[in-house]
Amino acid sequence: MTAPRFRGSGQVAIAGYAHSPITRHIDEPLGTLAIKTALEAIADAGLTKEQIDGFTTGAIFPSSGGRTIVDGTHIVTSDWLAEQMGIRPRWLCGFQGVGQIPGSVILAATAIATGAADYVLVHRAMFNPPGRYHENPMIEADGDSQWNAPQGYWSPIAQAALPYMEYMQRYGARREDMATVVVEARRNGASIPWSYWHNRPITVDDYMEARMIADPISLLDCDLPISGVGAFVLTSAERARDLPHRPVYVAGFAQGRSRPKNGIGYWSLDEIHDAGTEMAGHLWESAGLSRQDVDIPQLYDGFSPFIYFWLEALGYCPRGEAHRFVQDGGLRTGSGYPFLSGGGALGNGRMHGVPQMLECYLQLSQRAGPRQLEKADVALACQATPNFGGAVLYSSHQQ
């Protein structure tokens, strides 16, 4: 099965952005922070809020623990944001699923390309609740959870740990190899003012001594739950030319949607790789580009082994070779590929795919300041896993 090229390729552009401060816990409602950040993004694009006629987001609240979810407090939906901003949009749509940022960009790009909206605000609001992020108050387990929760298979941490352990045992990877990934992410994140980890890099020893959570995943293999908001304004390429900043064009995209064969949320390593490779093929076809065209590949690292999965699915190295590729310097910004030049999730905090999208935008629009890379024509932003997430290709020029 092949994927046709996105007919709107190069016809939709990011025109502006804003990013709130990232903190562990906020002292104001998340909705208030989202409104402030949205208004800043609109102003950055040289627009007024009255010109925004489209809204989209992915408002999933990933924390478990049986909490009641309140719109404007734990999540911020597009409906809530538009209403509180006093806007009656022509187009409003929410993405429900994993891969919230690419899913939202795909919705926005499609709406603009088809004329359903002129200026779309894409945002992601993350809330870190008090207490343990993935605590489990369950006293009974039914449905799929009856087969895994009693055995401790609870939360995405365990879901990432099993295929990572499979990878280590099959290919001889070591925890020391993964230290290279996490140290690089934190090194880059430490240079970014809005990062939670600003000015706080780590060493290999810090990584190796970190508390184990779900073997072989330790505390430092996980992105830190935080509170924060990221927002972007998208519009047509034609309108973007008249706005203050250099447009960054949506070139193509793809989503991965595979169901584990066992039906209970555990993907084997082969399932992740096979479905991810298929997704990557659709990605290149949708934009008419190849891996060799990408200057700024931003891989998703909500859990560190995701980097291995993306590297192999996208074809940067053969299956089973990602740990060696990393150890040989392939991940190092400045000498290898800038896979984590924006710090990613491990280097910024749990903003889902915002850091990846933001780094693509800043680099391609020449707004990255002292971090600006010399060659920045095509960028790739990934989120979640290759088999169950999404990716968007961006270009500094219309294709």
C-alpha distance (Angstrom), angle and dihedral (degrees) to the residues before:
residue distance angle dihedral
M1 . . .
T2 3.80 . .
A3 3.80 130.5 .
P4 3.82 120.9 -128.7
R5 3.78 119.1 -127.7
F6 3.80 114.3 -90.4
R7 3.80 104.2 -101.2
G8 3.78 90.9 -149.0
S9 3.82 92.9 55.7
G10 3.80 108.4 143.5
Q11 3.81 92.2 3.3
V12 3.83 96.6 94.0
A13 3.80 125.0 59.5
I14 3.79 142.3 -174.7
A15 3.81 106.2 -120.5
G16 3.80 103.2 178.9
Y17 3.79 146.4 -12.6
A18 3.79 146.1 -163.0
H19 3.78 133.7 -162.3
S20 3.78 126.4 -163.2
P21 3.80 123.8 -139.9
I22 3.81 111.3 -82.4
T23 3.79 116.1 -128.2
R24 3.78 135.9 162.8
H25 3.80 91.5 -118.7
I26 3.80 130.0 5.2
D27 3.80 127.1 -136.6
E28 3.81 94.2 -146.9
P29 3.82 132.7 54.6
L30 3.80 113.8 -77.3
G31 3.79 88.6 -126.9
T32 3.80 91.5 59.1
L33 3.80 90.2 52.1
A34 3.81 90.2 48.0
I35 3.81 92.3 53.1
K36 3.81 91.7 49.6
T37 3.79 92.0 48.6
A38 3.80 92.9 45.9
L39 3.80 91.6 52.2
E40 3.82 90.3 48.7
A41 3.82 90.9 51.7
I42 3.79 91.5 49.4
A43 3.81 91.2 49.6
D44 3.82 90.6 46.6
A45 3.81 88.2 56.9
G46 3.80 90.2 52.7
L47 3.79 93.3 -112.0
T48 3.78 139.4 117.2
K49 3.77 124.3 -125.0
E50 3.82 90.1 -111.7
Q51 3.82 88.7 67.0
I52 3.82 93.4 58.0
D53 3.79 107.6 98.9
G54 3.80 101.0 161.8
F55 3.81 136.4 56.1
T56 3.78 133.8 -176.8
T57 3.79 139.2 161.5
G58 3.77 144.0 149.2
A59 3.79 104.2 -115.7
I60 3.78 100.8 -175.7
F61 3.82 115.0 146.3
P62 3.81 103.3 -144.8
S63 3.81 98.1 -169.9
S64 3.79 115.0 103.8
G65 3.78 125.2 -156.4
G66 3.80 102.3 106.8
R67 3.81 95.0 -86.9
T68 3.78 122.5 166.0
I69 3.80 108.1 -114.4
V70 3.81 116.2 -136.6
D71 3.81 120.1 -169.4
G72 3.79 109.7 -123.4
T73 3.81 91.8 23.7
H74 3.81 110.1 51.0
I75 3.82 97.3 12.2
V76 3.79 135.1 12.2
T77 3.80 114.6 -144.3
S78 3.78 123.9 -163.7
D79 3.80 89.0 -113.6
W80 3.80 91.9 56.3
L81 3.80 93.8 44.5
A82 3.81 95.2 48.7
E83 3.80 92.1 47.4
Q84 3.80 94.5 47.9
M85 3.81 91.3 47.3
G86 3.80 90.1 52.5
I87 3.80 94.2 -118.7
R88 3.80 126.5 139.1
P89 3.81 101.7 -158.6
R90 3.79 125.8 -154.8
W91 3.80 88.8 -141.5
L92 3.79 130.4 29.3
C93 3.79 127.0 165.6
G94 3.80 137.1 157.0
F95 3.80 129.3 -148.5
Q96 3.79 114.0 -132.5
G97 3.76 113.3 -165.5
V98 3.79 144.8 48.4
G99 3.79 115.9 -47.1
Q100 3.80 95.3 48.6
I101 3.81 98.8 175.0
P102 3.83 98.9 48.1
G103 3.80 89.0 40.0
S104 3.79 90.8 54.0
V105 3.82 92.7 45.6
I106 3.79 90.4 50.7
L107 3.81 90.7 52.2
A108 3.80 92.5 46.6
A109 3.81 94.4 46.1
T110 3.79 91.6 49.4
A111 3.81 92.0 48.8
I112 3.81 92.7 51.0
A113 3.80 94.7 42.9
T114 3.81 90.8 52.9
G115 3.81 95.3 43.6
A116 3.79 95.9 -112.3
A117 3.82 89.8 126.7
D118 3.81 137.6 8.4
Y119 3.82 102.9 -156.4
V120 3.81 119.1 22.9
L121 3.79 125.8 -169.8
V122 3.82 113.0 -147.2
H123 3.79 115.3 -169.2
R124 3.79 141.1 167.1
A125 3.80 120.9 -159.8
M126 3.81 119.5 -168.3
F127 3.81 125.1 -166.4
N128 3.79 126.4 -166.6
P129 3.81 108.7 -154.0
P130 3.79 122.9 -149.3
G131 3.81 116.6 -95.0
R132 3.78 126.8 28.0
Y133 3.79 112.9 -18.7
H134 3.80 96.9 -137.0
E135 3.80 101.6 25.6
N136 3.78 113.4 152.6
P137 3.82 117.4 -140.2
M138 3.82 91.8 174.2
I139 3.82 116.8 137.3
E140 3.80 94.8 171.7
A141 3.79 130.3 34.9
D142 3.77 123.8 -155.0
G143 3.80 136.7 159.3
D144 3.80 114.6 23.2
S145 3.80 91.8 -21.6
Q146 3.82 91.9 68.0
W147 3.80 87.9 73.0
N148 3.79 97.8 50.8
A149 3.84 115.6 15.8
P150 3.84 95.2 69.5
Q151 3.81 88.6 54.6
G152 3.82 92.7 52.4
Y153 3.79 95.7 -102.2
W154 3.78 93.0 139.7
S155 3.81 132.1 139.1
P156 3.82 130.2 7.7
I157 3.81 90.4 -75.0
A158 3.79 91.9 71.8
Q159 3.81 90.5 41.1
A160 3.82 89.3 57.6
A161 3.80 94.9 41.1
L162 3.81 96.6 61.0
P163 3.83 99.2 57.0
Y164 3.81 89.2 39.5
M165 3.82 90.4 55.5
E166 3.79 88.4 46.8
Y167 3.81 88.9 52.6
M168 3.80 92.9 49.8
Q169 3.78 94.0 48.5
R170 3.78 95.1 44.5
Y171 3.81 99.6 43.9
G172 3.79 104.0 26.2
A173 3.80 96.8 -113.5
R174 3.80 117.3 162.7
R175 3.79 133.2 -150.7
E176 3.82 87.4 -115.7
D177 3.80 87.8 64.3
M178 3.80 91.6 56.6
A179 3.79 90.2 51.1
T180 3.81 86.4 73.5
V181 3.82 90.4 59.8
V182 3.79 96.8 47.4
V183 3.81 95.6 42.7
E184 3.83 90.1 50.7
A185 3.80 92.6 49.6
R186 3.79 92.0 50.0
R187 3.82 91.9 44.1
N188 3.80 90.6 57.0
G189 3.80 94.5 39.6
A190 3.78 90.8 51.7
S191 3.82 89.1 63.7
I192 3.82 94.2 55.0
P193 3.83 116.6 89.1
W194 3.82 95.7 -147.9
S195 3.81 93.9 49.4
Y196 3.79 118.3 108.9
W197 3.81 85.3 -135.7
H198 3.81 95.6 51.8
N199 3.81 109.1 154.1
R200 3.83 90.7 0.4
P201 3.81 110.5 105.4
I202 3.80 121.0 164.0
T203 3.79 136.3 -140.6
V204 3.79 132.2 -129.7
D205 3.80 88.5 -104.3
D206 3.82 90.3 54.8
Y207 3.78 88.8 54.0
M208 3.78 96.6 46.2
E209 3.81 92.2 49.2
A210 3.83 95.4 48.8
R211 3.80 118.6 122.0
M212 3.80 114.4 -92.5
I213 3.81 115.1 -121.6
A214 3.81 106.1 170.9
D215 3.78 110.2 -0.6
P216 3.02 120.3 -83.9
I217 3.83 91.2 16.4
S218 3.78 115.4 81.5
L219 3.78 131.4 -172.7
L220 3.81 91.7 -88.4
D221 3.81 92.5 52.6
C222 3.83 88.0 67.1
D223 3.78 128.2 73.8
L224 3.79 111.9 -116.9
P225 3.85 117.5 -105.9
I226 3.80 106.9 -118.0
S227 3.80 141.8 158.7
G228 3.78 119.7 -113.1
V229 3.80 146.8 116.3
G230 3.80 133.8 -127.9
A231 3.82 123.4 -170.1
F232 3.81 136.0 -176.1
V233 3.80 133.8 -174.7
L234 3.80 117.3 -141.0
T235 3.78 127.0 -170.5
S236 3.80 140.5 152.1
A237 3.79 119.7 -60.8
E238 3.79 89.5 -118.2
R239 3.81 94.2 55.3
A240 3.81 92.5 41.2
R241 3.80 91.2 61.4
D242 3.82 89.3 68.2
L243 3.81 94.8 50.6
P244 3.84 126.9 91.6
H245 3.81 101.7 -103.0
R246 3.77 134.2 59.3
P247 3.84 107.5 -94.0
V248 3.78 120.9 -117.4
Y249 3.79 111.1 -152.3
V250 3.80 129.7 -141.6
A251 3.79 104.1 -124.9
G252 3.81 102.2 176.4
F253 3.77 145.9 -43.9
A254 3.78 146.6 -158.9
Q255 3.80 138.8 -165.5
G256 3.78 131.4 -146.5
R257 3.78 117.9 -140.3
S258 3.78 115.0 168.3
R259 3.78 126.2 153.2
P260 3.80 116.8 -143.0
K261 3.77 112.3 -111.3
N262 3.79 91.6 -128.2
G263 3.82 90.4 56.7
I264 3.83 96.4 -136.2
G265 3.79 103.9 92.7
Y266 3.78 102.5 -90.1
W267 3.78 114.7 120.7
S268 3.76 117.9 -164.4
L269 3.78 117.9 -131.9
D270 3.80 91.5 -106.3
E271 3.81 91.6 51.2
I272 3.79 90.9 52.3
H273 3.78 92.8 48.7
D274 3.82 98.0 42.8
A275 3.80 95.2 47.8
G276 3.81 90.9 40.9
T277 3.79 92.6 52.8
E278 3.79 89.5 51.0
M279 3.81 90.7 50.3
A280 3.82 90.9 50.1
G281 3.80 90.3 53.5
H282 3.80 90.2 54.3
L283 3.81 89.6 48.3
W284 3.80 95.1 56.8
E285 3.80 92.1 43.4
S286 3.80 93.4 51.0
A287 3.82 91.9 58.2
G288 3.79 101.0 31.0
L289 3.81 87.7 -122.7
S290 3.79 136.9 115.3
R291 3.78 136.3 -142.4
Q292 3.81 88.8 -99.5
D293 3.82 90.1 62.6
V294 3.82 93.8 60.1
D295 3.81 116.6 100.7
I296 3.81 99.1 170.1
P297 3.84 111.3 37.8
Q298 3.81 109.7 179.8
L299 3.79 109.8 -168.0
Y300 3.79 123.6 -163.3
D301 3.79 116.2 -109.9
G302 3.79 108.1 174.2
F303 3.81 82.6 137.9
S304 3.78 116.6 20.0
P305 3.85 98.5 -122.5
F306 3.81 88.5 62.2
I307 3.82 85.6 77.1
Y308 3.81 90.2 62.7
F309 3.81 91.2 48.1
W310 3.83 93.3 50.2
L311 3.80 94.3 45.0
E312 3.78 91.8 55.4
A313 3.81 97.7 38.5
L314 3.82 91.4 51.7
G315 3.80 91.5 47.6
Y316 3.79 100.7 -114.7
C317 3.79 88.0 131.7
P318 3.83 136.7 1.1
R319 3.78 122.1 -87.4
G320 3.79 110.8 -74.9
E321 3.83 93.6 16.6
A322 3.83 101.8 90.1
H323 3.80 94.2 98.3
R324 3.80 90.8 53.1
F325 3.81 91.6 43.9
V326 3.80 89.2 55.1
Q327 3.79 93.7 46.2
D328 3.81 90.6 50.3
G329 3.83 90.4 60.2
G330 3.79 99.4 -98.2
L331 3.80 91.6 132.3
R332 3.79 99.3 49.1
T333 3.81 115.4 114.0
G334 3.80 107.9 -131.5
S335 3.79 97.6 25.0
G336 3.81 104.6 33.1
Y337 3.80 130.5 21.6
P338 3.84 117.5 -43.0
F339 3.81 93.4 -125.6
L340 3.81 91.6 145.8
S341 3.81 101.7 25.5
G342 3.80 89.8 126.6
G343 3.80 92.4 51.0
G344 3.79 93.1 -112.9
A345 3.79 119.9 -144.9
L346 3.80 95.1 -48.3
G347 3.79 90.8 53.1
N348 3.82 99.0 41.6
G349 3.79 110.3 24.9
R350 3.80 135.1 -99.2
M351 3.81 99.9 -42.3
H352 3.81 91.0 134.1
G353 3.82 108.5 -139.7
V354 3.82 97.8 -14.4
P355 3.85 96.2 98.5
Q356 3.80 91.6 51.0
M357 3.82 94.2 48.5
L358 3.79 92.2 42.5
E359 3.80 94.0 51.8
C360 3.81 89.9 50.7
Y361 3.80 90.7 51.2
L362 3.81 96.1 44.8
Q363 3.79 94.7 47.4
L364 3.81 96.7 44.5
S365 3.82 93.3 44.4
Q366 3.83 90.0 48.4
R367 3.83 90.8 -119.8
A368 3.82 98.9 120.2
G369 3.81 93.5 102.7
P370 3.82 114.5 -159.2
R371 3.82 89.7 -1.7
Q372 3.82 92.2 59.4
L373 3.80 111.4 134.8
E374 3.78 119.1 -139.0
K375 3.81 97.0 -125.7
A376 3.79 115.1 42.4
D377 3.79 114.2 149.7
V378 3.82 103.8 120.3
A379 3.80 126.8 28.0
L380 3.78 136.3 -177.4
A381 3.82 126.2 -151.0
C382 3.81 118.8 -166.9
Q383 3.80 132.2 -173.1
A384 3.82 135.1 -168.3
T385 3.83 115.1 -14.0
P386 3.82 126.4 -29.6
N387 3.80 91.8 -113.2
F388 3.80 97.0 44.6
G389 3.79 108.5 25.3
G390 3.76 138.1 47.7
A391 3.79 146.5 -108.8
V392 3.81 135.9 -151.6
L393 3.80 128.2 -157.9
Y394 3.81 118.1 -145.8
S395 3.81 131.2 -168.7
S396 3.79 134.9 -163.2
H397 3.81 88.7 -145.0
Q398 3.80 132.8 46.7
Q399 3.79 109.1 -99.8
